[in-house]
Amino acid sequence: MENQNISVLLVDDDSIFRRFLAHRIKNISPDIEIVEADDGLKAIELFNSRKFNVVLLDIFMPNCDGPEALAKFRSSGEAKIIFITAGPSEKSLEQAIALGASNYISKSTSKENIDILLRAALDRRLNLPRKQ
């Protein structure tokens, strides 16, 4: 399957978790382009310079957190926004949803649940075949 036009912006200041998520996405489809950033300021710059299908955005980061970065994105348009969090607070999740996020991934959830959440985001957005 050709997915050469599919791109994911992956933003997290935790490089180990960022690499873990990139690996999980590549397991879903190795042709998906993944662009990584380690803070919200870089995420704003990247997002506003090109089109992404899916954005995985950490809520809590130094310098510029996820909700602040999302608020500074030019129109999120077709991009599916999913927040990443180590410990979601009700207030931060409400703020994320109000800004247009469709879901969140908890860093403490199982690898299997992370795969399910990622696949659901990519399946709906990118018409990937269902895994048997």
N, C-alpha and C positions, 0 to 999 in steps of 0.2 A: 504494500500500500504506500502510495506517495503522500507524504505530509510535509512537503518542503516549504509550504507557505504558512505553516502553523508555528506560532511563536508564543513563548511563555516568559513573562518577566517574573523572576524569582528574587524577592527582596527579604533578607534577614541578616542581622548583624552576627548571628551565630554561624560561622562558616561550616562547622561540622553538620549542623542540621540542614543548612542550605545544600551542601553536597549530597546529603541523604535524600532530600526531596528531588534533587536533579536526577539522581540515580533511579528513584521510584518512577519518575516521569519517563525516563529513557526506557524503562522496562515496559511501559505501556506502549510506546512507539519510539523507536530509536531515531526517527527522522524529525521529531519535533525539535525546533530550535529553542534553546534555553538561554536567556540573557540574565546574568546575575548582577545584583547590586547589594552592597552591605549597609546601606543606610537610606533613609527617606529622601535626602537631598539628591542622591544619585538616581533614585527611582523616579523622581519628578523629571529630572533631565532626560532620562531614557524614555519615559512614557510619553513625554511631550515631543520627542523627536521622531517617533515611529509608531507603528500600529502593533498592538499585541492582542492575541485572542483571549489569553488568560493571564491574570496578575495574581500572584501569591505574595501577600504583603504582611510582614510582621507588624503586630500592633505596637509593641514596645521596643523602641530603638533609640539610641542617643542621637542628639542633634535635631532630628526630625522624625517623629513617630509615624506609624502607619496611617491613622486617621488624618493627621495633619498633611501628610504627603498626598493622600487621596483627594483631599479638599483642594489641593493645588494642581491636580491633574487637569489638563484641558479635558473637555468632554470625554468621559470614559467610553462613550459610544457602544461598540459591540463587545468590548472586553468584559469578561466575567471576572469579578473581583472576589477573591477569597482571602480572608485574614488568617494569619498564623499567630498563635498565642501560646505562651507557656502557662498562663493562668488567666482565663477570660474573666473580666469583671462585667457585671451586668451593664454598667454605664458605658464601658468601652465597646461592648458588642452592640448596644443600642445606637451609639454614635456611628459605628461602622455601617450598620444597616441603613441608617438615615442618609449616609453618604453614598450608598449604592452597592455595598458589599452583599453578596448573595449567600455566603456561608463562611464558616471558619474551620480551621484545623487546629486542634489542640496538640501541642508538642508531646503531651503525655499519653496520647492515645496509641493504640497498638499499630504496628506496621500494616496489618491487614486492614484496619479501619482507615488509615491514611491512604492506602491503595484504593479503597472503595470510594473515598471522597474525591481523590484526584481523578480516578477513572470517570466518575459521574460528571465532574466538571468538563472533562475532555470529551466524553461521549456525546453529551448534549450539544456542546459547542462545535465539535469537529466531526460529528457523524462517524466515530470510530466503530468498528464492528464490536458486537457484544462478546465478552469473554465467556466461554463455556465452562 
